[in-house]
Amino acid sequence: MYLERDYRPRRRRQGFLSRFWPLLLIVVVGIVLYETQPTWLVPQPIEVTPTPTRSAVSFLAEAESALVRGDYSAALVAYEKMVQLEPANPDPLIIKSRLYMIEGDVSSAHAVALRAVELAPENPEALTVLARAEDWLGNYEDAVRHALDAYDQKADSAETLAVLSEIYADIGNYAQSQTYIDGALALAPDDVLVLRNQAYLLEKLGKYPEAIASLDRALAQAPQRADLYLEKARIYRVGLADFDNAILAYRAAADASKTPVTLNALGEGLYNVGDHLAAIRTLNDALEMDPDYGPALVNLGMALYARRNYEDAAAALDKGLPLLGSTAREEHFYTAGLAHAYKEPRECEQAIPWLDKALEKNPESGPALTGLNLCARSETGG
């Protein structure tokens, strides 16, 4: 067929709908969405993702890290978190009892040890920590019973043998104590508790240099153990009357762990060597950490009395002696009484009860009798 070259087909004219249907579709969809408000179109509130619950293993790692630093308070907190997560597991309670013993908190050590034994009555480690706490509380029959029960469960436990040695040393059966500590040393010659309890027996036997050497071996294994420095200081001070080396050991304890206990021990040591100003500074540091720490309050009162600051001495002793309890000594009582008696104005009503307590300790206490005579003369105008 012949096609004309100039031919152009005529365009068909488009209607309104055919030309604008896409725009109409958008408008319709928009209206529908506006009316229905589907959930995916409406902004949703942001939901906070819940924090995952920490596992006992993570707290164990935290506790072990704290122990390496010598931060027993942080370790105790972490082990308590483990106790809460695993209430049927005696292990964190056992470790808590050991840590409380290191810190000298015997009542807390005893309480958690009891809980551990309730959970696991035949667990030798639980029985051993309970036996040691009972020993420190002076409950020797219970201590022996629990320790021997632990020994029946596990005869090759160096910890149990060391605790048995400590108990028998406290009872005064040094031969039996030596047998047990020899067995513990054969099993674990570098164990810190074993070396510490060997030192304790040697101290009881009056072998002070050997006791210090055993503590030094323990400190080589655990240089962060402030309690071992304190025991070393005690041997220097009480056993050897070597006050200079005692002060060095007290300072080492405070350097290892600055707590009210270590600062109080250092302050008391400084007081004993006559450095009363340094003692007052150190004891005030201890009381900044714990204003109700009885031993520091009493030692501060003694140091202030030595400086003839009777008013502050009386205040510290009045507060500290009730907190100190049964461990208060004769000199603490008569110093409190004399502080009140020497104050201006004289306070015999407050002095006499303390002086009477000193006489209960020692009916022939010269300072207490002096204080009572002073008050008697004051009442008669003499």
Contacts in CASP RR format, 6 or more apart in sequence:
PFRMAT RR
TARGET T0000
AUTHOR 0000-0000-0000
METHOD contacts of the structure
MODEL  1
MYLERDYRPRRRRQGFLSRFWPLLLIVVVGIVLYETQPTWLVPQPIEVTP
TPTRSAVSFLAEAESALVRGDYSAALVAYEKMVQLEPANPDPLIIKSRLY
MIEGDVSSAHAVALRAVELAPENPEALTVLARAEDWLGNYEDAVRHALDA
YDQKADSAETLAVLSEIYADIGNYAQSQTYIDGALALAPDDVLVLRNQAY
LLEKLGKYPEAIASLDRALAQAPQRADLYLEKARIYRVGLADFDNAILAY
RAAADASKTPVTLNALGEGLYNVGDHLAAIRTLNDALEMDPDYGPALVNL
GMALYARRNYEDAAAALDKGLPLLGSTAREEHFYTAGLAHAYKEPRECEQ
AIPWLDKALEKNPESGPALTGLNLCARSETGG
17 24 0 8 1.000
33 41 0 8 1.000
54 81 0 8 1.000
54 85 0 8 1.000
55 85 0 8 1.000
56 81 0 8 1.000
56 82 0 8 1.000
56 85 0 8 1.000
56 86 0 8 1.000
56 89 0 8 1.000
59 78 0 8 1.000
59 79 0 8 1.000
59 81 0 8 1.000
59 82 0 8 1.000
59 85 0 8 1.000
60 78 0 8 1.000
60 82 0 8 1.000
62 74 0 8 1.000
62 78 0 8 1.000
63 74 0 8 1.000
63 75 0 8 1.000
63 78 0 8 1.000
63 79 0 8 1.000
63 82 0 8 1.000
63 95 0 8 1.000
64 75 0 8 1.000
66 72 0 8 1.000
66 74 0 8 1.000
66 75 0 8 1.000
66 78 0 8 1.000
67 75 0 8 1.000
68 224 0 8 1.000
69 224 0 8 1.000
70 224 0 8 1.000
70 225 0 8 1.000
70 256 0 8 1.000
70 257 0 8 1.000
72 99 0 8 1.000
72 102 0 8 1.000
72 103 0 8 1.000
72 257 0 8 1.000
75 99 0 8 1.000
76 96 0 8 1.000
76 99 0 8 1.000
76 100 0 8 1.000
79 92 0 8 1.000
79 95 0 8 1.000
79 96 0 8 1.000
79 99 0 8 1.000
80 92 0 8 1.000
80 96 0 8 1.000
82 89 0 8 1.000
82 92 0 8 1.000
83 89 0 8 1.000
83 92 0 8 1.000
83 93 0 8 1.000
83 96 0 8 1.000
86 92 0 8 1.000
88 119 0 8 1.000
89 119 0 8 1.000
90 115 0 8 1.000
90 116 0 8 1.000
90 117 0 8 1.000
90 119 0 8 1.000
90 120 0 8 1.000
90 123 0 8 1.000
90 125 0 8 1.000
90 126 0 8 1.000
91 125 0 8 1.000
93 112 0 8 1.000
93 113 0 8 1.000
93 115 0 8 1.000
93 116 0 8 1.000
93 119 0 8 1.000
93 126 0 8 1.000
94 113 0 8 1.000
94 116 0 8 1.000
94 123 0 8 1.000
94 125 0 8 1.000
94 126 0 8 1.000
94 129 0 8 1.000
96 109 0 8 1.000
96 112 0 8 1.000
97 109 0 8 1.000
97 110 0 8 1.000
97 112 0 8 1.000
97 113 0 8 1.000
97 116 0 8 1.000
97 129 0 8 1.000
97 130 0 8 1.000
97 133 0 8 1.000
98 109 0 8 1.000
98 129 0 8 1.000
100 106 0 8 1.000
100 108 0 8 1.000
100 109 0 8 1.000
100 112 0 8 1.000
101 109 0 8 1.000
101 129 0 8 1.000
101 132 0 8 1.000
101 133 0 8 1.000
101 136 0 8 1.000
102 225 0 8 1.000
102 227 0 8 1.000
103 227 0 8 1.000
103 259 0 8 1.000
103 261 0 8 1.000
104 227 0 8 1.000
104 261 0 8 1.000
106 133 0 8 1.000
106 136 0 8 1.000
106 137 0 8 1.000
107 137 0 8 1.000
109 129 0 8 1.000
109 132 0 8 1.000
109 133 0 8 1.000
109 136 0 8 1.000
110 130 0 8 1.000
110 133 0 8 1.000
110 134 0 8 1.000
110 137 0 8 1.000
113 126 0 8 1.000
113 129 0 8 1.000
113 130 0 8 1.000
113 132 0 8 1.000
113 133 0 8 1.000
114 130 0 8 1.000
116 123 0 8 1.000
116 126 0 8 1.000
116 129 0 8 1.000
116 130 0 8 1.000
117 123 0 8 1.000
117 126 0 8 1.000
117 127 0 8 1.000
117 130 0 8 1.000
117 146 0 8 1.000
119 126 0 8 1.000
120 126 0 8 1.000
122 149 0 8 1.000
122 153 0 8 1.000
123 153 0 8 1.000
124 150 0 8 1.000
124 151 0 8 1.000
124 153 0 8 1.000
124 154 0 8 1.000
124 157 0 8 1.000
124 160 0 8 1.000
125 150 0 8 1.000
125 157 0 8 1.000
125 159 0 8 1.000
127 146 0 8 1.000
127 147 0 8 1.000
127 149 0 8 1.000
127 150 0 8 1.000
127 153 0 8 1.000
127 160 0 8 1.000
128 146 0 8 1.000
128 147 0 8 1.000
128 150 0 8 1.000
128 157 0 8 1.000
128 159 0 8 1.000
128 160 0 8 1.000
128 163 0 8 1.000
130 146 0 8 1.000
131 142 0 8 1.000
131 143 0 8 1.000
131 144 0 8 1.000
131 145 0 8 1.000
131 146 0 8 1.000
131 147 0 8 1.000
131 150 0 8 1.000
131 160 0 8 1.000
131 163 0 8 1.000
131 164 0 8 1.000
131 167 0 8 1.000
132 143 0 8 1.000
132 147 0 8 1.000
132 163 0 8 1.000
132 166 0 8 1.000
132 167 0 8 1.000
134 140 0 8 1.000
134 142 0 8 1.000
134 143 0 8 1.000
134 146 0 8 1.000
135 143 0 8 1.000
135 163 0 8 1.000
135 166 0 8 1.000
135 167 0 8 1.000
135 170 0 8 1.000
138 170 0 8 1.000
140 167 0 8 1.000
140 170 0 8 1.000
140 171 0 8 1.000
143 167 0 8 1.000
144 164 0 8 1.000
144 167 0 8 1.000
144 171 0 8 1.000
147 160 0 8 1.000
147 163 0 8 1.000
147 164 0 8 1.000
147 167 0 8 1.000
148 164 0 8 1.000
150 157 0 8 1.000
150 160 0 8 1.000
150 163 0 8 1.000
151 157 0 8 1.000
151 160 0 8 1.000
151 161 0 8 1.000
151 164 0 8 1.000
154 160 0 8 1.000
156 187 0 8 1.000
157 187 0 8 1.000
158 183 0 8 1.000
158 184 0 8 1.000
158 187 0 8 1.000
158 188 0 8 1.000
158 191 0 8 1.000
158 193 0 8 1.000
158 194 0 8 1.000
159 184 0 8 1.000
159 191 0 8 1.000
159 193 0 8 1.000
159 194 0 8 1.000
161 180 0 8 1.000
161 181 0 8 1.000
161 183 0 8 1.000
161 184 0 8 1.000
161 187 0 8 1.000
161 194 0 8 1.000
162 180 0 8 1.000
162 181 0 8 1.000
162 184 0 8 1.000
162 191 0 8 1.000
162 193 0 8 1.000
162 194 0 8 1.000
162 196 0 8 1.000
162 197 0 8 1.000
163 193 0 8 1.000
163 197 0 8 1.000
164 177 0 8 1.000
164 180 0 8 1.000
165 177 0 8 1.000
165 178 0 8 1.000
165 179 0 8 1.000
165 180 0 8 1.000
165 181 0 8 1.000
165 184 0 8 1.000
165 197 0 8 1.000
165 198 0 8 1.000
165 201 0 8 1.000
166 177 0 8 1.000
166 197 0 8 1.000
166 200 0 8 1.000
166 201 0 8 1.000
167 177 0 8 1.000
168 174 0 8 1.000
168 176 0 8 1.000
168 177 0 8 1.000
168 180 0 8 1.000
169 177 0 8 1.000
169 197 0 8 1.000
169 200 0 8 1.000
169 201 0 8 1.000
169 204 0 8 1.000
172 204 0 8 1.000
174 201 0 8 1.000
174 204 0 8 1.000
174 205 0 8 1.000
177 201 0 8 1.000
177 204 0 8 1.000
178 201 0 8 1.000
181 194 0 8 1.000
181 197 0 8 1.000
181 198 0 8 1.000
181 201 0 8 1.000
184 191 0 8 1.000
184 194 0 8 1.000
184 197 0 8 1.000
184 198 0 8 1.000
185 194 0 8 1.000
185 198 0 8 1.000
187 194 0 8 1.000
188 194 0 8 1.000
190 217 0 8 1.000
190 221 0 8 1.000
191 221 0 8 1.000
192 218 0 8 1.000
192 221 0 8 1.000
192 222 0 8 1.000
192 225 0 8 1.000
192 228 0 8 1.000
195 214 0 8 1.000
195 215 0 8 1.000
195 217 0 8 1.000
195 218 0 8 1.000
195 221 0 8 1.000
196 214 0 8 1.000
196 215 0 8 1.000
196 218 0 8 1.000
196 228 0 8 1.000
196 231 0 8 1.000
198 214 0 8 1.000
199 211 0 8 1.000
199 212 0 8 1.000
199 214 0 8 1.000
199 215 0 8 1.000
199 218 0 8 1.000
199 231 0 8 1.000
199 235 0 8 1.000
200 211 0 8 1.000
200 231 0 8 1.000
202 208 0 8 1.000
202 210 0 8 1.000
202 211 0 8 1.000
202 214 0 8 1.000
203 211 0 8 1.000
203 235 0 8 1.000
203 239 0 8 1.000
206 239 0 8 1.000
208 235 0 8 1.000
208 239 0 8 1.000
208 240 0 8 1.000
209 240 0 8 1.000
211 235 0 8 1.000
212 232 0 8 1.000
212 235 0 8 1.000
212 236 0 8 1.000
215 228 0 8 1.000
215 231 0 8 1.000
215 232 0 8 1.000
215 235 0 8 1.000
216 232 0 8 1.000
218 225 0 8 1.000
218 228 0 8 1.000
219 225 0 8 1.000
219 228 0 8 1.000
219 229 0 8 1.000
219 232 0 8 1.000
222 228 0 8 1.000
223 256 0 8 1.000
224 256 0 8 1.000
224 257 0 8 1.000
225 256 0 8 1.000
226 253 0 8 1.000
226 254 0 8 1.000
226 256 0 8 1.000
226 257 0 8 1.000
226 259 0 8 1.000
226 261 0 8 1.000
226 262 0 8 1.000
227 253 0 8 1.000
229 249 0 8 1.000
229 250 0 8 1.000
229 252 0 8 1.000
229 253 0 8 1.000
229 256 0 8 1.000
230 249 0 8 1.000
230 250 0 8 1.000
230 253 0 8 1.000
230 261 0 8 1.000
230 262 0 8 1.000
230 265 0 8 1.000
232 249 0 8 1.000
233 246 0 8 1.000
233 247 0 8 1.000
233 249 0 8 1.000
233 250 0 8 1.000
233 253 0 8 1.000
233 265 0 8 1.000
233 269 0 8 1.000
234 246 0 8 1.000
236 242 0 8 1.000
236 243 0 8 1.000
236 245 0 8 1.000
236 246 0 8 1.000
236 249 0 8 1.000
237 243 0 8 1.000
237 246 0 8 1.000
237 269 0 8 1.000
237 272 0 8 1.000
243 269 0 8 1.000
243 272 0 8 1.000
243 273 0 8 1.000
244 273 0 8 1.000
246 269 0 8 1.000
247 266 0 8 1.000
247 269 0 8 1.000
247 270 0 8 1.000
247 273 0 8 1.000
250 262 0 8 1.000
250 265 0 8 1.000
250 266 0 8 1.000
250 267 0 8 1.000
250 269 0 8 1.000
250 270 0 8 1.000
251 266 0 8 1.000
253 262 0 8 1.000
253 265 0 8 1.000
253 266 0 8 1.000
254 262 0 8 1.000
254 263 0 8 1.000
254 265 0 8 1.000
254 266 0 8 1.000
256 262 0 8 1.000
259 289 0 8 1.000
260 286 0 8 1.000
260 287 0 8 1.000
260 289 0 8 1.000
260 290 0 8 1.000
260 293 0 8 1.000
260 296 0 8 1.000
263 282 0 8 1.000
263 283 0 8 1.000
263 285 0 8 1.000
263 286 0 8 1.000
263 289 0 8 1.000
263 296 0 8 1.000
264 283 0 8 1.000
264 286 0 8 1.000
264 293 0 8 1.000
264 295 0 8 1.000
264 296 0 8 1.000
264 299 0 8 1.000
266 282 0 8 1.000
267 278 0 8 1.000
267 279 0 8 1.000
267 282 0 8 1.000
267 283 0 8 1.000
267 286 0 8 1.000
267 299 0 8 1.000
267 303 0 8 1.000
268 279 0 8 1.000
268 295 0 8 1.000
268 299 0 8 1.000
269 279 0 8 1.000
270 276 0 8 1.000
270 278 0 8 1.000
270 279 0 8 1.000
270 282 0 8 1.000
271 279 0 8 1.000
271 299 0 8 1.000
271 302 0 8 1.000
271 303 0 8 1.000
271 306 0 8 1.000
274 306 0 8 1.000
276 303 0 8 1.000
276 306 0 8 1.000
276 307 0 8 1.000
277 307 0 8 1.000
279 299 0 8 1.000
279 300 0 8 1.000
279 303 0 8 1.000
280 300 0 8 1.000
280 303 0 8 1.000
280 304 0 8 1.000
280 307 0 8 1.000
283 296 0 8 1.000
283 299 0 8 1.000
283 300 0 8 1.000
283 303 0 8 1.000
284 300 0 8 1.000
286 293 0 8 1.000
286 296 0 8 1.000
287 293 0 8 1.000
287 296 0 8 1.000
287 297 0 8 1.000
287 300 0 8 1.000
290 296 0 8 1.000
292 323 0 8 1.000
293 323 0 8 1.000
294 319 0 8 1.000
294 320 0 8 1.000
294 323 0 8 1.000
294 324 0 8 1.000
295 324 0 8 1.000
295 327 0 8 1.000
297 316 0 8 1.000
297 317 0 8 1.000
297 319 0 8 1.000
297 320 0 8 1.000
297 323 0 8 1.000
297 324 0 8 1.000
298 316 0 8 1.000
298 317 0 8 1.000
298 320 0 8 1.000
298 321 0 8 1.000
298 324 0 8 1.000
298 328 0 8 1.000
298 332 0 8 1.000
300 316 0 8 1.000
301 312 0 8 1.000
301 313 0 8 1.000
301 316 0 8 1.000
301 317 0 8 1.000
301 335 0 8 1.000
301 339 0 8 1.000
302 313 0 8 1.000
302 317 0 8 1.000
302 331 0 8 1.000
302 332 0 8 1.000
302 335 0 8 1.000
304 310 0 8 1.000
304 312 0 8 1.000
304 313 0 8 1.000
304 316 0 8 1.000
305 313 0 8 1.000
305 317 0 8 1.000
305 335 0 8 1.000
305 338 0 8 1.000
305 339 0 8 1.000
308 342 0 8 1.000
310 339 0 8 1.000
310 340 0 8 1.000
310 342 0 8 1.000
310 343 0 8 1.000
311 339 0 8 1.000
311 343 0 8 1.000
313 335 0 8 1.000
313 336 0 8 1.000
313 339 0 8 1.000
314 336 0 8 1.000
314 337 0 8 1.000
314 339 0 8 1.000
314 340 0 8 1.000
314 343 0 8 1.000
314 347 0 8 1.000
314 350 0 8 1.000
317 332 0 8 1.000
317 335 0 8 1.000
317 336 0 8 1.000
317 337 0 8 1.000
317 339 0 8 1.000
317 354 0 8 1.000
318 336 0 8 1.000
318 350 0 8 1.000
321 328 0 8 1.000
321 332 0 8 1.000
321 333 0 8 1.000
321 336 0 8 1.000
321 354 0 8 1.000
324 332 0 8 1.000
328 357 0 8 1.000
329 361 0 8 1.000
330 358 0 8 1.000
330 361 0 8 1.000
330 362 0 8 1.000
330 365 0 8 1.000
330 368 0 8 1.000
331 358 0 8 1.000
331 367 0 8 1.000
333 354 0 8 1.000
333 355 0 8 1.000
333 357 0 8 1.000
333 358 0 8 1.000
333 361 0 8 1.000
333 368 0 8 1.000
334 354 0 8 1.000
334 355 0 8 1.000
334 358 0 8 1.000
334 365 0 8 1.000
334 366 0 8 1.000
334 367 0 8 1.000
334 368 0 8 1.000
334 371 0 8 1.000
335 367 0 8 1.000
336 351 0 8 1.000
336 354 0 8 1.000
337 350 0 8 1.000
337 351 0 8 1.000
337 352 0 8 1.000
337 354 0 8 1.000
337 355 0 8 1.000
337 358 0 8 1.000
337 368 0 8 1.000
337 371 0 8 1.000
338 351 0 8 1.000
338 355 0 8 1.000
338 367 0 8 1.000
338 370 0 8 1.000
338 371 0 8 1.000
339 351 0 8 1.000
340 346 0 8 1.000
340 347 0 8 1.000
340 348 0 8 1.000
340 350 0 8 1.000
340 351 0 8 1.000
340 354 0 8 1.000
341 347 0 8 1.000
341 348 0 8 1.000
341 351 0 8 1.000
341 355 0 8 1.000
341 371 0 8 1.000
341 374 0 8 1.000
341 375 0 8 1.000
346 374 0 8 1.000
346 375 0 8 1.000
346 378 0 8 1.000
348 375 0 8 1.000
348 378 0 8 1.000
348 379 0 8 1.000
351 371 0 8 1.000
351 375 0 8 1.000
352 372 0 8 1.000
352 375 0 8 1.000
355 368 0 8 1.000
355 371 0 8 1.000
355 372 0 8 1.000
355 375 0 8 1.000
356 368 0 8 1.000
358 365 0 8 1.000
358 367 0 8 1.000
358 368 0 8 1.000
359 365 0 8 1.000
359 368 0 8 1.000
359 369 0 8 1.000
362 368 0 8 1.000
END
